[in-house]
């Protein structure tokens, strides 16, 4: 690998992580409620734990935040189905 290519790759990594850090700051400042309404009320420990994922997975998180949270998913299992009367 040539030195200019290695320098370019390291620079691209810095840009990627820098954008991820900005997205993480935005998410912690208030954008988290757009992704998950229950996560917006998380503790400081929870926010510390999700920060690396926010930095590394920022394209997916940003896409989800811009799309909006919508309704939270409802778990489907035999017990809930039986309670609703949806037993097949």
N, CA, C and O atoms as CSV, one atom per row, in Angstrom:
chain,resi,resn,atom,element,x,y,z
A,1,UNK,N,N,0.853,-1.165,0.000
A,1,UNK,CA,C,0.000,0.000,0.000
A,1,UNK,C,C,0.900,1.229,0.000
A,1,UNK,O,O,1.878,1.300,0.744
A,2,UNK,N,N,0.560,2.179,-0.832
A,2,UNK,CA,C,1.377,3.390,-0.910
A,2,UNK,C,C,1.041,4.336,0.246
A,2,UNK,O,O,-0.041,4.276,0.829
A,3,UNK,N,N,1.988,5.196,0.553
A,3,UNK,CA,C,1.812,6.135,1.661
A,3,UNK,C,C,0.661,7.105,1.398
A,3,UNK,O,O,-0.124,7.349,2.314
A,4,UNK,N,N,0.517,7.677,0.185
A,4,UNK,CA,C,-0.632,8.570,-0.036
A,4,UNK,C,C,-1.983,7.865,0.150
A,4,UNK,O,O,-2.928,8.463,0.665
A,5,UNK,N,N,-2.074,6.609,-0.265
A,5,UNK,CA,C,-3.319,5.870,-0.090
A,5,UNK,C,C,-3.599,5.644,1.398
A,5,UNK,O,O,-4.735,5.785,1.850
A,6,UNK,N,N,-2.566,5.295,2.146
A,6,UNK,CA,C,-2.731,5.086,3.581
A,6,UNK,C,C,-3.137,6.391,4.267
A,6,UNK,O,O,-3.990,6.385,5.153
A,7,UNK,N,N,-2.525,7.517,3.858
A,7,UNK,CA,C,-2.890,8.806,4.428
A,7,UNK,C,C,-4.340,9.160,4.095
A,7,UNK,O,O,-5.055,9.711,4.932
A,8,UNK,N,N,-4.766,8.849,2.887
A,8,UNK,CA,C,-6.146,9.112,2.498
A,8,UNK,C,C,-7.110,8.274,3.333
A,8,UNK,O,O,-8.127,8.786,3.801
A,9,UNK,N,N,-6.803,6.998,3.525
A,9,UNK,CA,C,-7.678,6.128,4.299
A,9,UNK,C,C,-7.768,6.569,5.756
A,9,UNK,O,O,-8.849,6.546,6.345
A,10,UNK,N,N,-6.655,6.965,6.334
A,10,UNK,CA,C,-6.664,7.446,7.720
A,10,UNK,C,C,-7.457,8.745,7.807
A,10,UNK,O,O,-8.221,8.943,8.752
A,11,UNK,N,N,-7.283,9.627,6.834
A,11,UNK,CA,C,-8.051,10.868,6.814
A,11,UNK,C,C,-9.542,10.608,6.673
A,11,UNK,O,O,-10.351,11.267,7.326
A,12,UNK,N,N,-9.915,9.649,5.824
A,12,UNK,CA,C,-11.325,9.294,5.657
A,12,UNK,C,C,-11.887,8.715,6.958
A,12,UNK,O,O,-13.033,8.988,7.316
A,13,UNK,N,N,-11.091,7.926,7.653
A,13,UNK,CA,C,-11.523,7.378,8.939
A,13,UNK,C,C,-11.757,8.496,9.953
A,13,UNK,O,O,-12.740,8.464,10.694
A,14,UNK,N,N,-10.861,9.485,9.990
A,14,UNK,CA,C,-11.027,10.626,10.897
A,14,UNK,C,C,-12.296,11.407,10.571
A,14,UNK,O,O,-13.017,11.826,11.476
A,15,UNK,N,N,-12.569,11.604,9.299
A,15,UNK,CA,C,-13.790,12.324,8.898
A,15,UNK,C,C,-15.019,11.527,9.322
A,15,UNK,O,O,-15.966,12.092,9.871
A,16,UNK,N,N,-15.011,10.223,9.071
A,16,UNK,CA,C,-16.130,9.363,9.434
A,16,UNK,C,C,-16.391,9.416,10.941
A,16,UNK,O,O,-17.533,9.580,11.370
A,17,UNK,N,N,-15.331,9.278,11.741
A,17,UNK,CA,C,-15.481,9.303,13.194
A,17,UNK,C,C,-15.856,10.696,13.700
A,17,UNK,O,O,-16.579,10.822,14.687
A,18,UNK,N,N,-15.369,11.738,13.028
A,18,UNK,CA,C,-15.737,13.100,13.407
A,18,UNK,C,C,-17.215,13.370,13.183
A,18,UNK,O,O,-17.882,13.964,14.031
A,19,UNK,N,N,-17.727,12.931,12.033
A,19,UNK,CA,C,-19.158,13.077,11.775
A,19,UNK,C,C,-19.942,12.249,12.790
A,19,UNK,O,O,-20.976,12.692,13.288
A,20,UNK,N,N,-19.455,11.057,13.093
A,20,UNK,CA,C,-20.115,10.217,14.086
A,20,UNK,C,C,-20.159,10.875,15.455
A,20,UNK,O,O,-21.160,10.771,16.164
A,21,UNK,N,N,-19.080,11.551,15.832
A,21,UNK,CA,C,-19.062,12.246,17.123
A,21,UNK,C,C,-20.075,13.387,17.133
A,21,UNK,O,O,-20.745,13.606,18.143
A,22,UNK,N,N,-20.196,14.115,16.027
A,22,UNK,CA,C,-21.188,15.187,15.949
A,22,UNK,C,C,-22.613,14.634,16.028
A,22,UNK,O,O,-23.473,15.207,16.697
A,23,UNK,N,N,-22.849,13.523,15.344
A,23,UNK,CA,C,-24.172,12.896,15.401
A,23,UNK,C,C,-24.460,12.409,16.820
A,23,UNK,O,O,-25.588,12.540,17.295
A,24,UNK,N,N,-23.467,11.856,17.499
A,24,UNK,CA,C,-23.663,11.392,18.879
A,24,UNK,C,C,-24.008,12.558,19.803
A,24,UNK,O,O,-24.883,12.432,20.659
A,25,UNK,N,N,-23.328,13.685,19.636
A,25,UNK,CA,C,-23.632,14.859,20.457
A,25,UNK,C,C,-25.060,15.322,20.181
A,25,UNK,O,O,-25.801,15.641,21.111
A,26,UNK,N,N,-25.451,15.361,18.894
A,26,UNK,CA,C,-26.808,15.770,18.536
A,26,UNK,C,C,-27.843,14.802,19.125
A,26,UNK,O,O,-28.884,15.224,19.630
A,27,UNK,N,N,-27.543,13.505,19.053
A,27,UNK,CA,C,-28.486,12.523,19.584
A,27,UNK,C,C,-28.647,12.680,21.093
A,27,UNK,O,O,-29.760,12.590,21.611
A,28,UNK,N,N,-27.554,12.912,21.793
A,28,UNK,CA,C,-27.629,13.073,23.243
A,28,UNK,C,C,-28.298,14.393,23.618
A,28,UNK,O,O,-28.915,14.494,24.679
A,29,UNK,N,N,-28.182,15.403,22.757
A,29,UNK,CA,C,-28.777,16.706,23.047
A,29,UNK,C,C,-30.283,16.726,22.833
A,29,UNK,O,O,-30.954,17.635,23.322
A,30,UNK,N,N,-30.826,15.768,22.130
A,30,UNK,CA,C,-32.268,15.769,21.951
A,30,UNK,C,C,-32.757,14.924,20.794
A,30,UNK,O,O,-33.955,14.658,20.697
A,31,UNK,N,N,-31.870,14.495,19.920
A,31,UNK,CA,C,-32.290,13.709,18.776
A,31,UNK,C,C,-32.662,12.283,19.110
A,31,UNK,O,O,-33.271,11.589,18.296
A,32,UNK,N,N,-32.302,11.841,20.299
A,32,UNK,CA,C,-32.572,10.456,20.688
A,32,UNK,C,C,-34.068,10.178,20.767
A,32,UNK,O,O,-34.508,9.055,20.519
A,33,UNK,N,N,-34.847,11.194,21.112
A,33,UNK,CA,C,-36.300,10.976,21.203
A,33,UNK,C,C,-36.920,10.767,19.834
A,33,UNK,O,O,-38.027,10.237,19.739
A,34,UNK,N,N,-36.230,11.172,18.760
A,34,UNK,CA,C,-36.744,10.935,17.413
A,34,UNK,C,C,-36.552,9.486,16.990
A,34,UNK,O,O,-37.273,8.992,16.123
A,35,UNK,N,N,-35.590,8.805,17.593
A,35,UNK,CA,C,-35.319,7.415,17.243
A,35,UNK,C,C,-36.098,6.462,18.135
A,35,UNK,O,O,-36.723,5.518,17.651
A,36,UNK,N,N,-36.061,6.710,19.432
A,36,UNK,CA,C,-36.729,5.834,20.389
A,36,UNK,C,C,-37.199,6.677,21.567
A,36,UNK,O,O,-36.384,7.226,22.309
A,37,UNK,N,N,-38.494,6.778,21.735
A,37,UNK,CA,C,-39.027,7.648,22.778
A,37,UNK,C,C,-38.669,7.168,24.178
A,37,UNK,O,O,-38.502,7.988,25.080
A,38,UNK,N,N,-38.548,5.875,24.379
A,38,UNK,CA,C,-38.186,5.385,25.708
A,38,UNK,C,C,-36.701,5.575,25.995
A,38,UNK,O,O,-36.319,5.770,27.149
A,39,UNK,N,N,-35.862,5.522,24.970
A,39,UNK,CA,C,-34.427,5.722,25.170
A,39,UNK,C,C,-34.099,7.173,25.507
A,39,UNK,O,O,-33.048,7.453,26.084
A,40,UNK,N,N,-34.980,8.084,25.156
A,40,UNK,CA,C,-34.744,9.498,25.458
A,40,UNK,C,C,-34.719,9.761,26.955
A,40,UNK,O,O,-34.152,10.762,27.394
A,41,UNK,N,N,-35.320,8.883,27.745
A,41,UNK,CA,C,-35.358,9.051,29.196
A,41,UNK,C,C,-34.305,8.195,29.892
A,41,UNK,O,O,-34.403,7.944,31.093
A,42,UNK,N,N,-33.300,7.745,29.142
A,42,UNK,CA,C,-32.271,6.888,29.704
A,42,UNK,C,C,-31.350,7.618,30.662
A,42,UNK,O,O,-31.244,8.844,30.631
A,43,UNK,N,N,-30.689,6.854,31.508
A,43,UNK,CA,C,-29.766,7.417,32.490
A,43,UNK,C,C,-28.449,7.793,31.821
A,43,UNK,O,O,-28.230,7.515,30.642
A,44,UNK,N,N,-27.591,8.423,32.587
A,44,UNK,CA,C,-26.273,8.806,32.079
A,44,UNK,C,C,-25.466,7.552,31.717
A,44,UNK,O,O,-24.751,7.542,30.715
A,45,UNK,N,N,-25.581,6.510,32.522
A,45,UNK,CA,C,-24.873,5.263,32.226
A,45,UNK,C,C,-25.317,4.659,30.907
A,45,UNK,O,O,-24.491,4.163,30.141
A,46,UNK,N,N,-26.612,4.697,30.638
A,46,UNK,CA,C,-27.138,4.200,29.373
A,46,UNK,C,C,-26.577,5.007,28.209
A,46,UNK,O,O,-26.187,4.440,27.188
A,47,UNK,N,N,-26.535,6.319,28.361
A,47,UNK,CA,C,-26.014,7.178,27.288
A,47,UNK,C,C,-24.526,6.926,27.040
A,47,UNK,O,O,-24.069,6.967,25.898
A,48,UNK,N,N,-23.779,6.668,28.104
A,48,UNK,CA,C,-22.357,6.340,27.943
A,48,UNK,C,C,-22.211,5.025,27.184
A,48,UNK,O,O,-21.333,4.896,26.332
A,49,UNK,N,N,-23.058,4.057,27.484
A,49,UNK,CA,C,-22.975,2.758,26.819
A,49,UNK,C,C,-23.322,2.818,25.338
A,49,UNK,O,O,-22.735,2.082,24.546
A,50,UNK,N,N,-24.259,3.674,24.944
A,50,UNK,CA,C,-24.660,3.718,23.533
A,50,UNK,C,C,-23.813,4.669,22.693
A,50,UNK,O,O,-23.928,4.666,21.468
A,51,UNK,N,N,-22.967,5.482,23.322
A,51,UNK,CA,C,-22.170,6.454,22.571
A,51,UNK,C,C,-21.263,5.803,21.527
A,51,UNK,O,O,-21.235,6.293,20.398
A,52,UNK,N,N,-20.517,4.731,21.825
A,52,UNK,CA,C,-19.688,4.129,20.772
A,52,UNK,C,C,-20.513,3.635,19.577
A,52,UNK,O,O,-20.082,3.756,18.430
A,53,UNK,N,N,-21.672,3.092,19.844
A,53,UNK,CA,C,-22.526,2.640,18.742
A,53,UNK,C,C,-23.030,3.820,17.931
A,53,UNK,O,O,-23.123,3.732,16.706
A,54,UNK,N,N,-23.356,4.922,18.591
A,54,UNK,CA,C,-23.797,6.110,17.859
A,54,UNK,C,C,-22.691,6.639,16.956
A,54,UNK,O,O,-22.949,7.061,15.828
A,55,UNK,N,N,-21.465,6.616,17.455
A,55,UNK,CA,C,-20.336,7.122,16.662
A,55,UNK,C,C,-20.060,6.208,15.475
A,55,UNK,O,O,-19.838,6.693,14.366
A,56,UNK,N,N,-20.069,4.916,15.685
A,56,UNK,CA,C,-19.713,3.983,14.622
A,56,UNK,C,C,-20.843,3.732,13.629
A,56,UNK,O,O,-20.588,3.528,12.442
A,57,UNK,N,N,-22.072,3.746,14.093
A,57,UNK,CA,C,-23.211,3.432,13.228
A,57,UNK,C,C,-24.006,4.684,12.846
A,57,UNK,O,O,-25.211,4.605,12.607
A,58,UNK,N,N,-23.334,5.836,12.790
A,58,UNK,CA,C,-24.045,7.088,12.581
A,58,UNK,C,C,-24.862,7.150,11.286
A,58,UNK,O,O,-25.910,7.795,11.301
A,59,UNK,N,N,-24.468,6.533,10.171
A,59,UNK,CA,C,-25.336,6.634,8.988
A,59,UNK,C,C,-26.709,5.984,9.210
A,59,UNK,O,O,-27.730,6.522,8.783
A,60,UNK,N,N,-26.726,4.834,9.875
A,60,UNK,CA,C,-27.990,4.156,10.147
A,60,UNK,C,C,-28.826,4.921,11.167
A,60,UNK,O,O,-30.042,5.034,11.020
A,61,UNK,N,N,-28.171,5.442,12.200
A,61,UNK,CA,C,-28.866,6.184,13.244
A,61,UNK,C,C,-29.445,7.472,12.674
A,61,UNK,O,O,-30.580,7.835,12.984
A,62,UNK,N,N,-28.669,8.163,11.840
A,62,UNK,CA,C,-29.131,9.412,11.250
A,62,UNK,C,C,-30.307,9.169,10.306
A,62,UNK,O,O,-31.259,9.949,10.277
A,63,UNK,N,N,-30.238,8.101,9.548
A,63,UNK,CA,C,-31.349,7.749,8.649
A,63,UNK,C,C,-32.612,7.488,9.448
A,63,UNK,O,O,-33.689,7.957,9.081
A,64,UNK,N,N,-32.488,6.746,10.530
A,64,UNK,CA,C,-33.643,6.436,11.372
A,64,UNK,C,C,-34.173,7.699,12.048
A,64,UNK,O,O,-35.387,7.869,12.171
A,65,UNK,N,N,-33.278,8.589,12.487
A,65,UNK,CA,C,-33.706,9.818,13.161
A,65,UNK,C,C,-34.436,10.743,12.194
A,65,UNK,O,O,-35.421,11.378,12.571
A,66,UNK,N,N,-33.972,10.825,10.970
A,66,UNK,CA,C,-34.618,11.692,9.993
A,66,UNK,C,C,-35.966,11.134,9.558
A,66,UNK,O,O,-36.872,11.893,9.214
A,67,UNK,N,N,-36.102,9.823,9.570
A,67,UNK,CA,C,-37.362,9.178,9.215
A,67,UNK,C,C,-38.382,9.332,10.342
A,67,UNK,O,O,-39.584,9.367,10.081
A,68,UNK,N,N,-37.923,9.424,11.580
A,68,UNK,CA,C,-38.815,9.550,12.725
A,68,UNK,C,C,-38.996,8.214,13.410
A,68,UNK,O,O,-38.764,7.155,12.827
A,69,UNK,N,N,-39.410,8.288,14.648
A,69,UNK,CA,C,-39.524,7.073,15.460
A,69,UNK,C,C,-40.758,6.266,15.103
A,69,UNK,O,O,-40.702,5.037,15.048
A,70,UNK,N,N,-41.860,6.935,14.862
A,70,UNK,CA,C,-43.086,6.193,14.630
A,70,UNK,C,C,-43.546,5.515,15.913
A,70,UNK,O,O,-43.137,5.894,17.010
A,71,UNK,N,N,-44.383,4.530,15.766
A,71,UNK,CA,C,-44.843,3.788,16.938
A,71,UNK,C,C,-43.827,2.727,17.311
A,71,UNK,O,O,-43.195,2.139,16.433
A,72,UNK,N,N,-43.660,2.471,18.601
A,72,UNK,CA,C,-42.730,1.402,18.991
A,72,UNK,C,C,-43.268,0.048,18.537
A,72,UNK,O,O,-44.482,-0.152,18.501
A,73,UNK,N,N,-42.385,-0.875,18.192
A,73,UNK,CA,C,-42.839,-2.189,17.743
A,73,UNK,C,C,-43.523,-2.957,18.870
A,73,UNK,O,O,-43.174,-2.811,20.041
A,74,UNK,N,N,-44.485,-3.762,18.503
A,74,UNK,CA,C,-45.211,-4.593,19.472
A,74,UNK,C,C,-44.705,-6.024,19.342
A,74,UNK,O,O,-44.657,-6.586,18.247
A,75,UNK,N,N,-44.334,-6.592,20.462
A,75,UNK,CA,C,-43.822,-7.953,20.464
A,75,UNK,C,C,-44.937,-8.933,20.121
A,75,UNK,O,O,-46.052,-8.818,20.628
A,76,UNK,N,N,-44.632,-9.888,19.264
A,76,UNK,CA,C,-45.592,-10.951,18.940
A,76,UNK,C,C,-45.095,-12.246,19.545
A,76,UNK,O,O,-43.978,-12.684,19.271
A,77,UNK,N,N,-45.933,-12.859,20.374
A,77,UNK,CA,C,-45.617,-14.172,20.926
A,77,UNK,C,C,-46.933,-14.901,21.175
A,77,UNK,O,O,-47.992,-14.274,21.147
A,78,UNK,N,N,-46.891,-16.202,21.417
A,78,UNK,CA,C,-48.132,-16.963,21.597
A,78,UNK,C,C,-49.008,-16.451,22.737
A,78,UNK,O,O,-50.234,-16.532,22.652
A,79,UNK,N,N,-48.408,-15.930,23.793
A,79,UNK,CA,C,-49.187,-15.450,24.924
A,79,UNK,C,C,-50.001,-14.215,24.559
A,79,UNK,O,O,-51.179,-14.120,24.903
A,80,UNK,N,N,-49.372,-13.267,23.859
A,80,UNK,CA,C,-50.108,-12.071,23.433
A,80,UNK,C,C,-51.181,-12.425,22.414
A,80,UNK,O,O,-52.287,-11.886,22.453
A,81,UNK,N,N,-50.850,-13.337,21.501
A,81,UNK,CA,C,-51.832,-13.737,20.507
A,81,UNK,C,C,-53.042,-14.404,21.155
A,81,UNK,O,O,-54.176,-14.164,20.741
A,82,UNK,N,N,-52.808,-15.246,22.177
A,82,UNK,CA,C,-53.907,-15.906,22.870
A,82,UNK,C,C,-54.760,-14.890,23.642
A,82,UNK,O,O,-55.980,-15.029,23.722
A,83,UNK,N,N,-54.120,-13.892,24.197
A,83,UNK,CA,C,-54.857,-12.874,24.953
A,83,UNK,C,C,-55.735,-12.047,24.036
A,83,UNK,O,O,-56.802,-11.596,24.453
A,84,UNK,N,N,-55.316,-11.836,22.802
A,84,UNK,CA,C,-56.102,-11.073,21.840
A,84,UNK,C,C,-57.133,-11.925,21.134
A,84,UNK,O,O,-58.052,-11.397,20.508
A,85,UNK,N,N,-56.992,-13.230,21.227
A,85,UNK,CA,C,-57.904,-14.120,20.517
A,85,UNK,C,C,-57.485,-14.361,19.090
A,85,UNK,O,O,-58.307,-14.761,18.266
A,86,UNK,N,N,-56.205,-14.123,18.774
A,86,UNK,CA,C,-55.687,-14.299,17.413
A,86,UNK,C,C,-55.029,-15.649,17.229
A,86,UNK,O,O,-54.135,-15.777,16.393
A,87,UNK,N,N,-55.425,-16.639,17.961
A,87,UNK,CA,C,-54.790,-17.945,17.884
A,87,UNK,C,C,-55.200,-18.600,16.563
A,87,UNK,O,O,-56.382,-18.695,16.233
A,88,UNK,N,N,-54.204,-19.037,15.834
A,88,UNK,CA,C,-54.473,-19.655,14.522
A,88,UNK,C,C,-54.675,-21.140,14.659
A,88,UNK,O,O,-54.912,-21.825,13.664
